[in-house]
C-alpha cells in the first residue's frame, strides 16, 4: 500500500496591540578573563612543507605528484645522493603540509602538537614518519621544527578484488608534541605601560561595567574606549603581569543584545533572556491530508477473451488537529512566558521558527533574528 502525506503549512494569527518593554534585562556574573582577550596574549599560526616516509605503498604517485618527486630529489641531494637522472617509482613517500599553533609566551625548547595533511594523491599517512620540517610564521621566520610518527586515528582495509572500507580520514593526522619551539615571540608584557582588553562580544554596557569594576578596586586604572576595547594601566607598585592577574579575576555583570538564533536545517532555536514580546495573539494548527492507494486486480469471466487489469482504489481522509486555542502574550512578555505559551500549543521546533518569524514580521518581537 502506498501512502502520500500532504502536510499543509502552519496557520498563524498575530495582532499587534502595543509596543513597549516593561521587563528588565537578565544579568549574569562573569569573570573578566572569560569575556575578554588581552592584547598580544594569543596563539600564532605556523605552517611548513615536508615529506612523510615509510608508508606501506599508500603514498603519492610520483607521476601524478611532481612536487613530491622534486622534494624527494632535493632531500636526497642534501644528504649526498644524486638521483636527478634516475627514475624514481616509489609509493612510500607523501608530500604534506604541517601546521601548528605557537601559544603565547612559549619558551624555546617547549614541545607543541603538529597537524599533518596530505597534498597529493596519497591514500593514507598511517604509520608514516614526518622528516624534519621547519614551521614558519607570518614573517617567514622558522619558529619550530616538527618531526615524528604520524597518527591518523583511522582504520582502513582493502580486499584482493579492490573493494575497500575506511573509517575516519587517513590522509590527515597529528603528531603529539611533535614540534619543538626554536624561537620565542618577542613580547614583553611586564614592561608595558598600558594594555588593551578586547571584548569577545562587543557591548557598550559590558565595556563600561568592566571599567567600573576595575576602577572600583584600582581607581583611575581603566578606561572604556568603545564597545570593544577597555584600556588598562598598572596601579602604582605593580607591574603589568601582577596587575593583569588581579584584574582578570574580577567579576562583572555582562549584558547582551536581544537576539534569536535560528538554524533552519537542524530545526534549532536559541533565544536570549533579553528577548521581549509585545502584546500579541497566536494561533497554531495543523491540517493533514492522507491519500491511501490500494490497487485491486480485475479478473475477466471465463472464456470472455478479456484481460486481467489493475484497478486503482483510492481513499482520501482529512485530519485537522483539534483543541488548539488562541493564546495571548501580554506586553513585555519574557522568554519564559513565550516558551510556555508556545509549548502550550504543542508546537515543534520547526513550527516555532515559523511562529517567531511571523511575530517578527508583525513587529511584536523586540529582538534581532539571525538565521544560520
Secondary structure, DSSP 8 states (H G I E B T S, - for coil): -EEEEEEE--------------S----EEEEGGGTEEETT-S-EEEEEEEEEE--SS-S--TTT-HHHHHHHHHHHHHTT---TTS----SS-EEEEEEEEE-TT--TT-EEEEEEEE-SS-S--TT-EEEEEEEE-TTS-EEEEEEEE-B---EEEE-TTS-EEEES-TTEEEEEEEEEE-S-----STT-S-EEEEESS--HHHHHHHHHHHHHHSTT-EEE-SSSEEEE---TT--HHHHHHHHTT-EEEE----EEEEETTTTEEEE-TT-EE-SEEE----EEEEEEE--EEE---TTS----EEE--EEEEEEE------EEE-TTB-HHHHHHHHHHTT--HHHHHHHHHHHHHTT-EESEEEE-
